[in-house]
Amino acid sequence: MRQMRSDAVDNRERVLAAAVTAVLREGQKVPLATIAAEAGVGVGTLYRRYPNREALLEALEIRAYLIVIESLTDIAAQDATGLRSIELFLERTIFTRSDLVLPMHGAPETSNSETLALRTEVEQRVAALVARGAADGSLDASVTAADVIVFGAMIAQPLPHVDDWSAVARAQVRIFLRGAAAGAAGDSAAGGSPA
C-alpha cells in the first residue's frame, strides 16, 4: 500500500476535524463546501478523498470507533475494578466527545464491513469491562455492556443551552455509577453509598 504524502495526511486530518465539528453542529446534511472551507482546503481536495457525503460520514465513524478503542485499550491495561474501569471509560467519553461522530451522533447506519467490525470490537471491549466488574464484585449483575454504551452515547451529546456540559455529564456519571455498583439498591435503602 502506498504511503500518503505528509501534506495529504495533514489535509485529511484537517478535513476530518472540520467535518466532525460541522456534523455535530449542523447534522449530516451540512454542505460539503462548508466543511472544505472550515478545513482550509478546496472542495476538489475534499472530493478527491471522499467522493460523496456517505464516504465522509463513514470515515468519521471509523475515526470515532478507533478513538473509543484506543480509550478502551488504555483502560483495560490498568489494574482497576470493573466499576472503576467503566468510570474511566465514561470520563474518556466526555473528554473525547467532540470527536465522536457515531450512529447516535450524526453518522448514518452502515453496512461497511470495517465499520461493523470496529463497532463489534467496541461492544466486546465494553463487555469485557462489565465482565471484570461482575467477576470482582464491583458491578451489579444486571448491568450490561449495552447499558454502558447507551449511557456513554447520551453523555457524549451535549444538551443545547447547557453552559458547562462536562460538569453536568460528570454529575450524571456519578449517578449512573451509584446505580451500577454492586449492592446499590441495598446501600441506597440503608442510606449508605456504594464503593
N, C-alpha and C positions, 0 to 999 in steps of 0.2 A: 504494500500500500504506500502510495506517495505521501511524503511529509508535506504539510501545509506550510507555506511561507509565513514568516512571523507577522507580516502586515495583514495577511489573510486571517490568521488566528486572532489578531487584535480586532480586526473588523468584525469577525464572527462574535467575539465576546461583547463588543460594543452593541451590536445588533441585538443579541440575546438579552443583555441587560436592559436596553431601551424597550425591548418588546415586553419583558416582564413587567416593567413599570407601567407601560401603556395598557397592557391587557388587564392588570389589576385595577387600573384607574378607569378605563373605558369599556372593558369587556372584550370578547372575542372579535367583535366587528370593528375594532379600531382600524382606521385606514393604514395600510402598509406604508404609505408615503409619510404618515406621521411618525411611524417607528423609524424609518430611514432618516428623517430629519433629526429626530432626537438622538440617534446614534451618530450623527455627523457623517453619514455615508450617502451616496446616491441611491436612488430607488433601484437602478440597474444592479448595483452591488448586492443589495438585499435579494433581488430576484435570481441572481446567479447562484446563490447559496440555497435559497428557499423559493422554489418556483411558484408556490401558492401559499395561501393562508394556513391550510391544513399542515403543510410541511413545517412551517414556522412554529405552529402550536405544538406539533409533535416534538420538535426539538426542545421547546420549553418544558414539556412534560418529562422528557428523558433527562434533561438537565436537573429538574427538580427531584426526580427519583434518585439520581446519583448523589445529590446533596443529602437527601434523607438517609441513604445507605451509608454514606460517609459518617454521618452522626451516629447511626446505629452501630457501626463497626467500632467507633471510638468508645461508645458506652459499653458494648459487650465485653470489651477488653478490660474494663475496670472491675475491681473486686467490690461490687456493691450489691445490696439486696435487690430483688426484683422490683420492689416498690420504689426504691431509690433510683434504679435504672429507668423506670418509667418517668419519674420526676425529671431526671436528666434529659430524657428524650423530649418531654414536653417543653422544657426550658430551651433546648436547642431549636425546637419548632418555633417558639416565639422569636428567638434570635434570628432565624433564617427565613421567617415568614415572607419577607419581601421578595424572595427568590422562588417561592413555591407556587408555580402555576400548575395545578393538578386538576383532575376532573371536578373537584368540589370548588375550585377557584378559577374557573375560566377555561380550562382545557377541555376539549370535546372528548367524548368516549372514543376509543380507538380499537382497531383490530391489529395494529402494528405488533409484530412478534417481539421486537426488542423492548418496546414499552410494556407489553404484558408480562414479559419475563422479569423486568425490573419491579413492576408492581407486585408480582408474586414474591419476589425476594424481600421486598419491604414487609409484606404481610408475614412471611416466615420469620424474619428477624424480630418483628414486634412480638410474634407468638412465642419466640424463644425467651424474650424478657418476661412475658406473662408466665411462662412455664417456670422460669427461675424464681419468680415470686411465689408461685404455688409450692414449689419444692422447698424454699427456705421459710415458708410460713408467713411472709410479709404481706401477701396479697390475698384478698378474698377469693375463694374458689369460683365465684360467679363472674368474675371479671374476665373478659375475652380480649383477644387482640383487636377485634372489630371495635370494641368499646374505646380502646386507647386510640386507634386510628381515627375514628369519627370525632372523638373529643379533640385530638390534635388538629384535625381539619377545622374544627369550629374556632379554636383559639388562634389559628393562623390567619383568620379572616377578620380584620378589624371592623368593628361596627362604625358606621358613619357618625360623625359628631362626638366621638369619644376622644378627649384630649390626650390621655396617656394610656394608649391601648396596652402597652407592655405591663403596666401596673395592674390594669383590670384583668388581663389574661392570667397574670401570676396569681391573683386572688382566686380566680376560677380554678386554677390548677390546684391550689391548696384545698379547696372544697372537694374537687374530684378525688384527690389523693386520700382525704379523710374517708370518703365513701368507699374507696377501693381497698383500703387497708384491711388486713385480716382482722376479724372481730370488730369491725367498725360499728355495726349495729348495736352490739352489746356495749361497746365503750361509750357510744353516744347516749344510750339509755341510762348508763350509770353516771353520766356527767363527766367522764374522762375523755382523754384524747388518744387516738391511736398512735403507735410508734412511728 
